[in-house]
Amino acid sequence: MKCSICGRKSEGEFCDYHLLAYRKLKEAYVKWKEATDISWTEYLSEIVKNPFTGEWSKEVAKKLLEDGKDEAK
Ligand SMILES: [Zn+2]
């Protein structure tokens, strides 16, 4: 399989780099959710807009928004 974001060879939907970024996004979301009642989609939009977000995370967030996946599973 190939990473659906960058096309690198991967075991699953994402390569190691994007998978790591995805896991970090989900972890950070749990913390955000404790503080504010933000939805997954709103959260992803914030990530994409945030200039301090790393490129890997930003690419993952954009991809998830495009796919329209509602919740982190
Ligand atoms: Zn990738």
N, CA, C, O and the ligand as a Tripos MOL2 file, in Angstrom:
@<TRIPOS>MOLECULE
protein
  293   291    74     0     0
PROTEIN
NO_CHARGES

@<TRIPOS>ATOM
      1 N           0.8300   -1.2110    0.0000 N.3       1 MET1
      2 CA          0.0000    0.0000    0.0000 C.3       1 MET1
      3 C           0.8600    1.2550    0.0000 C.2       1 MET1
      4 O           2.0460    1.2260    0.3290 O.2       1 MET1
      5 N           0.2350    2.3360   -0.3720 N.am      2 LYS2
      6 CA          0.9230    3.6270   -0.3380 C.3       2 LYS2
      7 C           0.1890    4.5720    0.5940 C.2       2 LYS2
      8 O          -1.0300    4.5060    0.7470 O.2       2 LYS2
      9 N           0.9640    5.4550    1.2140 N.am      3 CYS3
     10 CA          0.3690    6.4800    2.0640 C.3       3 CYS3
     11 C          -0.5910    7.3210    1.2130 C.2       3 CYS3
     12 O          -0.2320    7.7600    0.1200 O.2       3 CYS3
     13 N          -1.7900    7.5390    1.7080 N.am      4 SER4
     14 CA         -2.7800    8.2560    0.9190 C.3       4 SER4
     15 C          -2.5020    9.7560    0.8780 C.2       4 SER4
     16 O          -3.1920   10.4930    0.1740 O.2       4 SER4
     17 N          -1.5040   10.2110    1.6220 N.am      5 ILE5
     18 CA         -1.1450   11.6320    1.5980 C.3       5 ILE5
     19 C           0.0800   11.8840    0.7320 C.2       5 ILE5
     20 O           0.0450   12.7180   -0.1730 O.2       5 ILE5
     21 N           1.1630   11.1630    1.0090 N.am      6 CYS6
     22 CA          2.4080   11.4850    0.3120 C.3       6 CYS6
     23 C           2.8340   10.4160   -0.6900 C.2       6 CYS6
     24 O           3.7630   10.6380   -1.4660 O.2       6 CYS6
     25 N           2.1740    9.2680   -0.6870 N.am      7 GLY7
     26 CA          2.5080    8.2330   -1.6570 C.3       7 GLY7
     27 C           3.7020    7.3610   -1.2870 C.2       7 GLY7
     28 O           4.0960    6.4860   -2.0590 O.2       7 GLY7
     29 N           4.2840    7.5970   -0.0980 N.am      8 ARG8
     30 CA          5.3650    6.7200    0.3490 C.3       8 ARG8
     31 C           4.8060    5.3210    0.6090 C.2       8 ARG8
     32 O           3.6220    5.1460    0.8980 O.2       8 ARG8
     33 N           5.6940    4.3320    0.4960 N.am      9 LYS9
     34 CA          5.2670    2.9650    0.7850 C.3       9 LYS9
     35 C           4.8450    2.8620    2.2480 C.2       9 LYS9
     36 O           5.5160    3.4120    3.1220 O.2       9 LYS9
     37 N           3.7530    2.1730    2.5230 N.am     10 SER10
     38 CA          3.3040    2.0630    3.9070 C.3      10 SER10
     39 C           2.5360    0.7800    4.1320 C.2      10 SER10
     40 O           2.1050    0.1230    3.1850 O.2      10 SER10
     41 N           2.3690    0.4300    5.4020 N.am     11 GLU11
     42 CA          1.6290   -0.7710    5.7720 C.3      11 GLU11
     43 C           0.1350   -0.5280    5.7250 C.2      11 GLU11
     44 O          -0.6440   -1.4410    5.4530 O.2      11 GLU11
     45 N          -0.2600    0.7050    5.9900 N.am     12 GLY12
     46 CA         -1.6860    1.0180    6.0460 C.3      12 GLY12
     47 C          -2.0150    2.2450    5.2320 C.2      12 GLY12
     48 O          -1.3770    2.5330    4.2200 O.2      12 GLY12
     49 N          -3.0290    2.9660    5.6930 N.am     13 GLU13
     50 CA         -3.4680    4.1490    4.9520 C.3      13 GLU13
     51 C          -2.3970    5.2380    4.9490 C.2      13 GLU13
     52 O          -2.2320    5.9570    3.9640 O.2      13 GLU13
     53 N          -1.6660    5.3520    6.0710 N.am     14 PHE14
     54 CA         -0.6430    6.3830    6.1950 C.3      14 PHE14
     55 C           0.7410    5.7740    6.3600 C.2      14 PHE14
     56 O           0.8810    4.6720    6.8910 O.2      14 PHE14
     57 N           1.7660    6.4940    5.9030 N.am     15 CYS15
     58 CA          3.1510    6.0890    6.1380 C.3      15 CYS15
     59 C           3.4800    6.3260    7.6170 C.2      15 CYS15
     60 O           2.6630    6.8680    8.3620 O.2      15 CYS15
     61 N           4.6770    5.9160    8.0310 N.am     16 ASP16
     62 CA          5.0650    6.0610    9.4430 C.3      16 ASP16
     63 C           4.9640    7.5110    9.9210 C.2      16 ASP16
     64 O           4.4970    7.7790   11.0270 O.2      16 ASP16
     65 N           5.4020    8.4290    9.0840 N.am     17 TYR17
     66 CA          5.4150    9.8470    9.4700 C.3      17 TYR17
     67 C           4.0040   10.3840    9.6570 C.2      17 TYR17
     68 O           3.7040   11.0510   10.6470 O.2      17 TYR17
     69 N           3.1530   10.0860    8.7020 N.am     18 HIS18
     70 CA          1.7930   10.6000    8.7940 C.3      18 HIS18
     71 C           0.9740    9.8610    9.8430 C.2      18 HIS18
     72 O           0.0690   10.4340   10.4500 O.2      18 HIS18
     73 N           1.2950    8.5900   10.0530 N.am     19 LEU19
     74 CA          0.6110    7.8410   11.0990 C.3      19 LEU19
     75 C           0.9500    8.4140   12.4700 C.2      19 LEU19
     76 O           0.0850    8.5370   13.3370 O.2      19 LEU19
     77 N           2.2210    8.7610   12.6530 N.am     20 LEU20
     78 CA          2.6540    9.3570   13.9200 C.3      20 LEU20
     79 C           1.9480   10.7000   14.1290 C.2      20 LEU20
     80 O           1.4650   10.9950   15.2230 O.2      20 LEU20
     81 N           1.8970   11.4930   13.0840 N.am     21 ALA21
     82 CA          1.2230   12.7910   13.1680 C.3      21 ALA21
     83 C          -0.2600   12.5950   13.4960 C.2      21 ALA21
     84 O          -0.8330   13.3530   14.2790 O.2      21 ALA21
     85 N          -0.8670   11.5890   12.9010 N.am     22 TYR22
     86 CA         -2.2800   11.2830   13.1340 C.3      22 TYR22
     87 C          -2.5250   10.9140   14.6020 C.2      22 TYR22
     88 O          -3.4850   11.3690   15.2240 O.2      22 TYR22
     89 N          -1.6270   10.0740   15.1350 N.am     23 ARG23
     90 CA         -1.7660    9.6760   16.5500 C.3      23 ARG23
     91 C          -1.6420   10.8830   17.4690 C.2      23 ARG23
     92 O          -2.3830   11.0080   18.4440 O.2      23 ARG23
     93 N          -0.6980   11.7740   17.1530 N.am     24 LYS24
     94 CA         -0.5020   12.9670   17.9740 C.3      24 LYS24
     95 C          -1.7210   13.8830   17.8980 C.2      24 LYS24
     96 O          -2.1200   14.4900   18.8920 O.2      24 LYS24
     97 N          -2.3030   13.9700   16.7040 N.am     25 LEU25
     98 CA         -3.5110   14.7790   16.5330 C.3      25 LEU25
     99 C          -4.6210   14.2600   17.4260 C.2      25 LEU25
    100 O          -5.3160   15.0300   18.0880 O.2      25 LEU25
    101 N          -4.7780   12.9520   17.4370 N.am     26 LYS26
    102 CA         -5.8470   12.3500   18.2430 C.3      26 LYS26
    103 C          -5.6160   12.5640   19.7330 C.2      26 LYS26
    104 O          -6.5480   12.8470   20.4840 O.2      26 LYS26
    105 N          -4.3500   12.4230   20.1520 N.am     27 GLU27
    106 CA         -3.9980   12.6520   21.5590 C.3      27 GLU27
    107 C          -4.3150   14.0840   21.9640 C.2      27 GLU27
    108 O          -4.9010   14.3350   23.0170 O.2      27 GLU27
    109 N          -3.9140   15.0220   21.1010 N.am     28 ALA28
    110 CA         -4.1250   16.4330   21.4000 C.3      28 ALA28
    111 C          -5.6230   16.7510   21.4260 C.2      28 ALA28
    112 O          -6.0770   17.5900   22.2040 O.2      28 ALA28
    113 N          -6.3740   16.0740   20.5740 N.am     29 TYR29
    114 CA         -7.8160   16.3110   20.5340 C.3      29 TYR29
    115 C          -8.4850   15.9450   21.8600 C.2      29 TYR29
    116 O          -9.3710   16.6540   22.3360 O.2      29 TYR29
    117 N          -8.0590   14.8500   22.4370 N.am     30 VAL30
    118 CA         -8.6080   14.4190   23.7280 C.3      30 VAL30
    119 C          -8.4300   15.5220   24.7740 C.2      30 VAL30
    120 O          -9.3240   15.7810   25.5790 O.2      30 VAL30
    121 N          -7.2600   16.1630   24.7490 N.am     31 LYS31
    122 CA         -6.9850   17.2510   25.7020 C.3      31 LYS31
    123 C          -7.8410   18.4880   25.4120 C.2      31 LYS31
    124 O          -8.3780   19.1140   26.3260 O.2      31 LYS31
    125 N          -7.9540   18.8200   24.1520 N.am     32 TRP32
    126 CA         -8.7860   19.9620   23.7480 C.3      32 TRP32
    127 C         -10.2130   19.7440   24.1980 C.2      32 TRP32
    128 O         -10.8840   20.6540   24.6870 O.2      32 TRP32
    129 N         -10.6530   18.5250   24.0210 N.am     33 LYS33
    130 CA        -12.0370   18.1810   24.2930 C.3      33 LYS33
    131 C         -12.3630   18.3300   25.7800 C.2      33 LYS33
    132 O         -13.4970   18.6290   26.1560 O.2      33 LYS33
    133 N         -11.3490   18.1170   26.6140 N.am     34 GLU34
    134 CA        -11.5440   18.3110   28.0580 C.3      34 GLU34
    135 C         -11.7630   19.7850   28.3810 C.2      34 GLU34
    136 O         -12.5330   20.1330   29.2760 O.2      34 GLU34
    137 N         -11.0760   20.6360   27.6400 N.am     35 ALA35
    138 CA        -11.1260   22.0710   27.9050 C.3      35 ALA35
    139 C         -12.2950   22.7620   27.2060 C.2      35 ALA35
    140 O         -12.9490   23.6300   27.7850 O.2      35 ALA35
    141 N         -12.5480   22.3750   25.9740 N.am     36 THR36
    142 CA        -13.6290   23.0070   25.2010 C.3      36 THR36
    143 C         -14.4570   21.9050   24.5560 C.2      36 THR36
    144 O         -13.9880   20.7800   24.3800 O.2      36 THR36
    145 N         -15.6780   22.2380   24.2110 N.am     37 ASP37
    146 CA        -16.5400   21.2310   23.6000 C.3      37 ASP37
    147 C         -16.4430   21.3070   22.0760 C.2      37 ASP37
    148 O         -17.4260   21.5530   21.3780 O.2      37 ASP37
    149 N         -15.2410   21.0890   21.5950 N.am     38 ILE38
    150 CA        -14.9830   21.2250   20.1640 C.3      38 ILE38
    151 C         -15.2130   19.8870   19.4650 C.2      38 ILE38
    152 O         -14.9000   18.8290   20.0120 O.2      38 ILE38
    153 N         -15.7580   19.9410   18.2610 N.am     39 SER39
    154 CA        -15.9630   18.6980   17.5180 C.3      39 SER39
    155 C         -14.6710   18.3430   16.7830 C.2      39 SER39
    156 O         -13.7890   19.1820   16.5970 O.2      39 SER39
    157 N         -14.5880   17.1130   16.3830 N.am     40 TRP40
    158 CA        -13.4020   16.6130   15.6660 C.3      40 TRP40
    159 C         -13.1440   17.4520   14.4100 C.2      40 TRP40
    160 O         -12.0080   17.8300   14.1250 O.2      40 TRP40
    161 N         -14.2130   17.7330   13.6690 N.am     41 THR41
    162 CA        -14.0850   18.5080   12.4290 C.3      41 THR41
    163 C         -13.6270   19.9430   12.7120 C.2      41 THR41
    164 O         -12.7680   20.4780   12.0110 O.2      41 THR41
    165 N         -14.2060   20.5530   13.7370 N.am     42 GLU42
    166 CA        -13.7860   21.9110   14.1190 C.3      42 GLU42
    167 C         -12.3210   21.9180   14.5420 C.2      42 GLU42
    168 O         -11.5500   22.8150   14.2000 O.2      42 GLU42
    169 N         -11.9770   20.9010   15.2830 N.am     43 TYR43
    170 CA        -10.6040   20.7610   15.7380 C.3      43 TYR43
    171 C          -9.6370   20.6640   14.5530 C.2      43 TYR43
    172 O          -8.6040   21.3330   14.5240 O.2      43 TYR43
    173 N          -9.9860   19.8330   13.5930 N.am     44 LEU44
    174 CA         -9.1320   19.6660   12.4090 C.3      44 LEU44
    175 C          -8.9810   20.9750   11.6460 C.2      44 LEU44
    176 O          -7.8980   21.2950   11.1560 O.2      44 LEU44
    177 N         -10.0780   21.7320   11.5460 N.am     45 SER45
    178 CA        -10.0340   23.0260   10.8700 C.3      45 SER45
    179 C          -9.0700   23.9680   11.5900 C.2      45 SER45
    180 O          -8.3140   24.7020   10.9530 O.2      45 SER45
    181 N          -9.1050   23.9390   12.9200 N.am     46 GLU46
    182 CA         -8.1900   24.7710   13.7060 C.3      46 GLU46
    183 C          -6.7370   24.3780   13.4440 C.2      46 GLU46
    184 O          -5.8610   25.2320   13.3080 O.2      46 GLU46
    185 N          -6.5080   23.0910   13.3790 N.am     47 ILE47
    186 CA         -5.1550   22.5790   13.1310 C.3      47 ILE47
    187 C          -4.6370   23.0830   11.7880 C.2      47 ILE47
    188 O          -3.4920   23.5240   11.6810 O.2      47 ILE47
    189 N          -5.4810   23.0150   10.7720 N.am     48 VAL48
    190 CA         -5.0850   23.4370    9.4310 C.3      48 VAL48
    191 C          -4.7640   24.9320    9.4100 C.2      48 VAL48
    192 O          -3.8340   25.3650    8.7310 O.2      48 VAL48
    193 N          -5.5540   25.7260   10.1700 N.am     49 LYS49
    194 CA         -5.3670   27.1800   10.1840 C.3      49 LYS49
    195 C          -4.1930   27.6270   11.0400 C.2      49 LYS49
    196 O          -3.6190   28.6920   10.8140 O.2      49 LYS49
    197 N          -3.8390   26.8020   12.0290 N.am     50 ASN50
    198 CA         -2.8110   27.1800   12.9950 C.3      50 ASN50
    199 C          -1.4160   27.2210   12.3500 C.2      50 ASN50
    200 O          -0.9300   26.2040   11.8530 O.2      50 ASN50
    201 N          -0.7720   28.4060   12.3620 N.am     51 PRO51
    202 CA          0.5470   28.5100   11.7320 C.3      51 PRO51
    203 C           1.6280   27.7340   12.4780 C.2      51 PRO51
    204 O           2.7100   27.5040   11.9370 O.2      51 PRO51
    205 N           1.3450   27.3300   13.7120 N.am     52 PHE52
    206 CA          2.3420   26.6110   14.4990 C.3      52 PHE52
    207 C           2.2340   25.1000   14.3560 C.2      52 PHE52
    208 O           3.0600   24.3630   14.8950 O.2      52 PHE52
    209 N           1.2260   24.6390   13.6380 N.am     53 THR53
    210 CA          1.0830   23.2130   13.4100 C.3      53 THR53
    211 C           2.1830   22.7290   12.4690 C.2      53 THR53
    212 O           2.4850   23.3850   11.4720 O.2      53 THR53
    213 N           2.7720   21.5990   12.7820 N.am     54 GLY54
    214 CA          3.7860   21.0190   11.9070 C.3      54 GLY54
    215 C           3.1790   20.5930   10.5800 C.2      54 GLY54
    216 O           1.9830   20.3150   10.4910 O.2      54 GLY54
    217 N           4.0150   20.5460    9.5520 N.am     55 GLU55
    218 CA          3.5310   20.1980    8.2120 C.3      55 GLU55
    219 C           2.8760   18.8210    8.1510 C.2      55 GLU55
    220 O           1.8510   18.6480    7.4920 O.2      55 GLU55
    221 N           3.4600   17.8520    8.8300 N.am     56 TRP56
    222 CA          2.9050   16.4920    8.8010 C.3      56 TRP56
    223 C           1.4750   16.4860    9.3440 C.2      56 TRP56
    224 O           0.5590   15.9150    8.7510 O.2      56 TRP56
    225 N           1.3220   17.1430   10.4950 N.am     57 SER57
    226 CA          0.0070   17.1640   11.1350 C.3      57 SER57
    227 C          -1.0070   17.9000   10.2690 C.2      57 SER57
    228 O          -2.1630   17.4950   10.1510 O.2      57 SER57
    229 N          -0.5450   18.9860    9.6680 N.am     58 LYS58
    230 CA         -1.4210   19.7790    8.8220 C.3      58 LYS58
    231 C          -1.9200   18.9500    7.6390 C.2      58 LYS58
    232 O          -3.1020   18.9910    7.2970 O.2      58 LYS58
    233 N          -1.0220   18.2090    7.0260 N.am     59 GLU59
    234 CA         -1.3940   17.3680    5.8840 C.3      59 GLU59
    235 C          -2.4060   16.3030    6.2880 C.2      59 GLU59
    236 O          -3.3530   16.0090    5.5580 O.2      59 GLU59
    237 N          -2.1810   15.7350    7.4670 N.am     60 VAL60
    238 CA         -3.1060   14.7130    7.9590 C.3      60 VAL60
    239 C          -4.4810   15.3330    8.2150 C.2      60 VAL60
    240 O          -5.5060   14.7760    7.8190 O.2      60 VAL60
    241 N          -4.4920   16.4890    8.8820 N.am     61 ALA61
    242 CA         -5.7570   17.1510    9.2020 C.3      61 ALA61
    243 C          -6.5300   17.5030    7.9280 C.2      61 ALA61
    244 O          -7.7440   17.3070    7.8600 O.2      61 ALA61
    245 N          -5.8240   18.0190    6.9250 N.am     62 LYS62
    246 CA         -6.4650   18.3510    5.6450 C.3      62 LYS62
    247 C          -7.0800   17.1270    5.0080 C.2      62 LYS62
    248 O          -8.2140   17.1530    4.5310 O.2      62 LYS62
    249 N          -6.3150   16.0620    5.0070 N.am     63 LYS63
    250 CA         -6.7800   14.8140    4.3980 C.3      63 LYS63
    251 C          -8.0370   14.3000    5.1110 C.2      63 LYS63
    252 O          -8.9960   13.8840    4.4620 O.2      63 LYS63
    253 N          -8.0260   14.3310    6.4310 N.am     64 LEU64
    254 CA         -9.1710   13.8390    7.2030 C.3      64 LEU64
    255 C         -10.4070   14.7000    6.9360 C.2      64 LEU64
    256 O         -11.5260   14.1940    6.8620 O.2      64 LEU64
    257 N         -10.1860   16.0030    6.7950 N.am     65 LEU65
    258 CA        -11.3020   16.9060    6.4970 C.3      65 LEU65
    259 C         -11.8780   16.6010    5.1230 C.2      65 LEU65
    260 O         -13.0950   16.5770    4.9410 O.2      65 LEU65
    261 N         -10.9880   16.3650    4.1490 N.am     66 GLU66
    262 CA        -11.4420   16.0410    2.7900 C.3      66 GLU66
    263 C         -12.2450   14.7420    2.7860 C.2      66 GLU66
    264 O         -13.2610   14.6200    2.1020 O.2      66 GLU66
    265 N         -11.7680   13.7880    3.5580 N.am     67 ASP67
    266 CA        -12.4590   12.4980    3.6170 C.3      67 ASP67
    267 C         -13.7790   12.6020    4.3600 C.2      67 ASP67
    268 O         -14.6560   11.7500    4.2190 O.2      67 ASP67
    269 N         -13.9080   13.6610    5.1550 N.am     68 GLY68
    270 CA        -15.1400   13.8730    5.8990 C.3      68 GLY68
    271 C         -15.3810   12.8610    6.9980 C.2      68 GLY68
    272 O         -16.5240   12.5820    7.3610 O.2      68 GLY68
    273 N         -14.3020   12.3140    7.5240 N.am     69 LYS69
    274 CA        -14.4640   11.3860    8.6420 C.3      69 LYS69
    275 C         -14.8700   12.1590    9.8810 C.2      69 LYS69
    276 O         -14.2030   13.1150   10.2770 O.2      69 LYS69
    277 N         -15.9320   11.7520   10.4720 N.am     70 ASP70
    278 CA        -16.5420   12.5300   11.5320 C.3      70 ASP70
    279 C         -15.7820   12.4710   12.8520 C.2      70 ASP70
    280 O         -15.5040   13.5090   13.4530 O.2      70 ASP70
    281 N         -15.4560   11.3110   13.2920 N.am     71 GLU71
    282 CA        -14.8290   11.1520   14.5930 C.3      71 GLU71
    283 C         -13.5430   10.3770   14.4880 C.2      71 GLU71
    284 O         -13.3740    9.5640   13.5790 O.2      71 GLU71
    285 N         -12.6330   10.6210   15.4100 N.am     72 ALA72
    286 CA        -11.4160    9.8330   15.5000 C.3      72 ALA72
    287 C         -11.7840    8.4660   16.0350 C.2      72 ALA72
    288 O         -12.4450    8.3410   17.0660 O.2      72 ALA72
    289 N         -11.3530    7.4550   15.3290 N.am     73 LYS73
    290 CA        -11.6550    6.1020   15.7930 C.3      73 LYS73
    291 C         -10.3550    5.4020   16.1720 C.2      73 LYS73
    292 O         -10.3770    4.2450   16.5910 O.2      73 LYS73
    293 ZN          2.7420    9.8910    4.2270 Zn       74 ZN74
@<TRIPOS>BOND
     1     1     2 1
     2     2     3 1
     3     3     4 2
     4     3     5 am
     5     5     6 1
     6     6     7 1
     7     7     8 2
     8     7     9 am
     9     9    10 1
    10    10    11 1
    11    11    12 2
    12    11    13 am
    13    13    14 1
    14    14    15 1
    15    15    16 2
    16    15    17 am
    17    17    18 1
    18    18    19 1
    19    19    20 2
    20    19    21 am
    21    21    22 1
    22    22    23 1
    23    23    24 2
    24    23    25 am
    25    25    26 1
    26    26    27 1
    27    27    28 2
    28    27    29 am
    29    29    30 1
    30    30    31 1
    31    31    32 2
    32    31    33 am
    33    33    34 1
    34    34    35 1
    35    35    36 2
    36    35    37 am
    37    37    38 1
    38    38    39 1
    39    39    40 2
    40    39    41 am
    41    41    42 1
    42    42    43 1
    43    43    44 2
    44    43    45 am
    45    45    46 1
    46    46    47 1
    47    47    48 2
    48    47    49 am
    49    49    50 1
    50    50    51 1
    51    51    52 2
    52    51    53 am
    53    53    54 1
    54    54    55 1
    55    55    56 2
    56    55    57 am
    57    57    58 1
    58    58    59 1
    59    59    60 2
    60    59    61 am
    61    61    62 1
    62    62    63 1
    63    63    64 2
    64    63    65 am
    65    65    66 1
    66    66    67 1
    67    67    68 2
    68    67    69 am
    69    69    70 1
    70    70    71 1
    71    71    72 2
    72    71    73 am
    73    73    74 1
    74    74    75 1
    75    75    76 2
    76    75    77 am
    77    77    78 1
    78    78    79 1
    79    79    80 2
    80    79    81 am
    81    81    82 1
    82    82    83 1
    83    83    84 2
    84    83    85 am
    85    85    86 1
    86    86    87 1
    87    87    88 2
    88    87    89 am
    89    89    90 1
    90    90    91 1
    91    91    92 2
    92    91    93 am
    93    93    94 1
    94    94    95 1
    95    95    96 2
    96    95    97 am
    97    97    98 1
    98    98    99 1
    99    99   100 2
   100    99   101 am
   101   101   102 1
   102   102   103 1
   103   103   104 2
   104   103   105 am
   105   105   106 1
   106   106   107 1
   107   107   108 2
   108   107   109 am
   109   109   110 1
   110   110   111 1
   111   111   112 2
   112   111   113 am
   113   113   114 1
   114   114   115 1
   115   115   116 2
   116   115   117 am
   117   117   118 1
   118   118   119 1
   119   119   120 2
   120   119   121 am
   121   121   122 1
   122   122   123 1
   123   123   124 2
   124   123   125 am
   125   125   126 1
   126   126   127 1
   127   127   128 2
   128   127   129 am
   129   129   130 1
   130   130   131 1
   131   131   132 2
   132   131   133 am
   133   133   134 1
   134   134   135 1
   135   135   136 2
   136   135   137 am
   137   137   138 1
   138   138   139 1
   139   139   140 2
   140   139   141 am
   141   141   142 1
   142   142   143 1
   143   143   144 2
   144   143   145 am
   145   145   146 1
   146   146   147 1
   147   147   148 2
   148   147   149 am
   149   149   150 1
   150   150   151 1
   151   151   152 2
   152   151   153 am
   153   153   154 1
   154   154   155 1
   155   155   156 2
   156   155   157 am
   157   157   158 1
   158   158   159 1
   159   159   160 2
   160   159   161 am
   161   161   162 1
   162   162   163 1
   163   163   164 2
   164   163   165 am
   165   165   166 1
   166   166   167 1
   167   167   168 2
   168   167   169 am
   169   169   170 1
   170   170   171 1
   171   171   172 2
   172   171   173 am
   173   173   174 1
   174   174   175 1
   175   175   176 2
   176   175   177 am
   177   177   178 1
   178   178   179 1
   179   179   180 2
   180   179   181 am
   181   181   182 1
   182   182   183 1
   183   183   184 2
   184   183   185 am
   185   185   186 1
   186   186   187 1
   187   187   188 2
   188   187   189 am
   189   189   190 1
   190   190   191 1
   191   191   192 2
   192   191   193 am
   193   193   194 1
   194   194   195 1
   195   195   196 2
   196   195   197 am
   197   197   198 1
   198   198   199 1
   199   199   200 2
   200   199   201 am
   201   201   202 1
   202   202   203 1
   203   203   204 2
   204   203   205 am
   205   205   206 1
   206   206   207 1
   207   207   208 2
   208   207   209 am
   209   209   210 1
   210   210   211 1
   211   211   212 2
   212   211   213 am
   213   213   214 1
   214   214   215 1
   215   215   216 2
   216   215   217 am
   217   217   218 1
   218   218   219 1
   219   219   220 2
   220   219   221 am
   221   221   222 1
   222   222   223 1
   223   223   224 2
   224   223   225 am
   225   225   226 1
   226   226   227 1
   227   227   228 2
   228   227   229 am
   229   229   230 1
   230   230   231 1
   231   231   232 2
   232   231   233 am
   233   233   234 1
   234   234   235 1
   235   235   236 2
   236   235   237 am
   237   237   238 1
   238   238   239 1
   239   239   240 2
   240   239   241 am
   241   241   242 1
   242   242   243 1
   243   243   244 2
   244   243   245 am
   245   245   246 1
   246   246   247 1
   247   247   248 2
   248   247   249 am
   249   249   250 1
   250   250   251 1
   251   251   252 2
   252   251   253 am
   253   253   254 1
   254   254   255 1
   255   255   256 2
   256   255   257 am
   257   257   258 1
   258   258   259 1
   259   259   260 2
   260   259   261 am
   261   261   262 1
   262   262   263 1
   263   263   264 2
   264   263   265 am
   265   265   266 1
   266   266   267 1
   267   267   268 2
   268   267   269 am
   269   269   270 1
   270   270   271 1
   271   271   272 2
   272   271   273 am
   273   273   274 1
   274   274   275 1
   275   275   276 2
   276   275   277 am
   277   277   278 1
   278   278   279 1
   279   279   280 2
   280   279   281 am
   281   281   282 1
   282   282   283 1
   283   283   284 2
   284   283   285 am
   285   285   286 1
   286   286   287 1
   287   287   288 2
   288   287   289 am
   289   289   290 1
   290   290   291 1
   291   291   292 2
@<TRIPOS>SUBSTRUCTURE
     1 MET1         2 RESIDUE 1 A MET
     2 LYS2         6 RESIDUE 1 A LYS
     3 CYS3        10 RESIDUE 1 A CYS
     4 SER4        14 RESIDUE 1 A SER
     5 ILE5        18 RESIDUE 1 A ILE
     6 CYS6        22 RESIDUE 1 A CYS
     7 GLY7        26 RESIDUE 1 A GLY
     8 ARG8        30 RESIDUE 1 A ARG
     9 LYS9        34 RESIDUE 1 A LYS
    10 SER10       38 RESIDUE 1 A SER
    11 GLU11       42 RESIDUE 1 A GLU
    12 GLY12       46 RESIDUE 1 A GLY
    13 GLU13       50 RESIDUE 1 A GLU
    14 PHE14       54 RESIDUE 1 A PHE
    15 CYS15       58 RESIDUE 1 A CYS
    16 ASP16       62 RESIDUE 1 A ASP
    17 TYR17       66 RESIDUE 1 A TYR
    18 HIS18       70 RESIDUE 1 A HIS
    19 LEU19       74 RESIDUE 1 A LEU
    20 LEU20       78 RESIDUE 1 A LEU
    21 ALA21       82 RESIDUE 1 A ALA
    22 TYR22       86 RESIDUE 1 A TYR
    23 ARG23       90 RESIDUE 1 A ARG
    24 LYS24       94 RESIDUE 1 A LYS
    25 LEU25       98 RESIDUE 1 A LEU
    26 LYS26      102 RESIDUE 1 A LYS
    27 GLU27      106 RESIDUE 1 A GLU
    28 ALA28      110 RESIDUE 1 A ALA
    29 TYR29      114 RESIDUE 1 A TYR
    30 VAL30      118 RESIDUE 1 A VAL
    31 LYS31      122 RESIDUE 1 A LYS
    32 TRP32      126 RESIDUE 1 A TRP
    33 LYS33      130 RESIDUE 1 A LYS
    34 GLU34      134 RESIDUE 1 A GLU
    35 ALA35      138 RESIDUE 1 A ALA
    36 THR36      142 RESIDUE 1 A THR
    37 ASP37      146 RESIDUE 1 A ASP
    38 ILE38      150 RESIDUE 1 A ILE
    39 SER39      154 RESIDUE 1 A SER
    40 TRP40      158 RESIDUE 1 A TRP
    41 THR41      162 RESIDUE 1 A THR
    42 GLU42      166 RESIDUE 1 A GLU
    43 TYR43      170 RESIDUE 1 A TYR
    44 LEU44      174 RESIDUE 1 A LEU
    45 SER45      178 RESIDUE 1 A SER
    46 GLU46      182 RESIDUE 1 A GLU
    47 ILE47      186 RESIDUE 1 A ILE
    48 VAL48      190 RESIDUE 1 A VAL
    49 LYS49      194 RESIDUE 1 A LYS
    50 ASN50      198 RESIDUE 1 A ASN
    51 PRO51      202 RESIDUE 1 A PRO
    52 PHE52      206 RESIDUE 1 A PHE
    53 THR53      210 RESIDUE 1 A THR
    54 GLY54      214 RESIDUE 1 A GLY
    55 GLU55      218 RESIDUE 1 A GLU
    56 TRP56      222 RESIDUE 1 A TRP
    57 SER57      226 RESIDUE 1 A SER
    58 LYS58      230 RESIDUE 1 A LYS
    59 GLU59      234 RESIDUE 1 A GLU
    60 VAL60      238 RESIDUE 1 A VAL
    61 ALA61      242 RESIDUE 1 A ALA
    62 LYS62      246 RESIDUE 1 A LYS
    63 LYS63      250 RESIDUE 1 A LYS
    64 LEU64      254 RESIDUE 1 A LEU
    65 LEU65      258 RESIDUE 1 A LEU
    66 GLU66      262 RESIDUE 1 A GLU
    67 ASP67      266 RESIDUE 1 A ASP
    68 GLY68      270 RESIDUE 1 A GLY
    69 LYS69      274 RESIDUE 1 A LYS
    70 ASP70      278 RESIDUE 1 A ASP
    71 GLU71      282 RESIDUE 1 A GLU
    72 ALA72      286 RESIDUE 1 A ALA
    73 LYS73      290 RESIDUE 1 A LYS
    74 ZN74       293 GROUP 0 **** ****
